[in-house]
Amino acid sequence: MTKSERHNWIDSIENSAAVVSSKLGSAVVDSVFRRFGVNCVEDASDSILPDIFSEMYAYEADLK
């Protein structure tokens, strides 16, 4: 994964996390990160960024 790709994944996760946090609370966002063994998105390895995004976006999509 290039630095640009990683940056794009992190931006996407942070955007979804902001929506989820505003509607459901930060505890939900924190629980997603904990399930992947990280404290924040920056701690995540490249290989799990797509999985974190998928789960975070699923929460966001359920809000629509």
N, C-alpha and C positions, 0 to 999 in steps of 0.2 A: 504494500500500500504506500502510495506516495504521501508526502507531507500535505499536499493539497487535498487529496482524498480524505486523509485523516481529519483535516480541518473541516471539510464539508460534513463528515459524519458527526463530528462533535457539535458543529453549529446546528445540525438537524436535531440532534438529541436535546441540546439545550433549548431550542425553540419549542419542541414538544413538551419538554419538562416544565417549561414556564407556563404553558397552557394547563397542563395537568395540575401543577402546583396551585395555580390560581383558582381552579375549580374544585379540586379534591384535597388539596393540602400538600405540604412538603413531605409528609410522612409517606405518601404513596410513591413519590419520586425516590425518596431514600430507600424504600423497600425494593424497588426495581434494582437500584444500584447494589444493594446488599445481596440480592439473589445472584448477582454476577460477581460477587466478591470484591467490589470496589466501593470506595467512599464517595467518589465523584467521577464524572465522565473522563476527566483527564488522566485518572489512574488506570483506565481500561486499556487492555492490549488491543492492537489493531484487529485481531481475529474475533473479538466479541463485540466490537462497536456495532456491526449490523444487527446483532441479536438484541442488544440494548435498545437500539432505535426501534426495532420491530415491536418490542414489548411496550415501550413508551408510547409509540404511535398508536398502538391498539387501545390504550387508555384514552388517548386524545380522540380517536375516531369514535369511541363509544359516547363521547360527550356531545357529538354533533347530532 
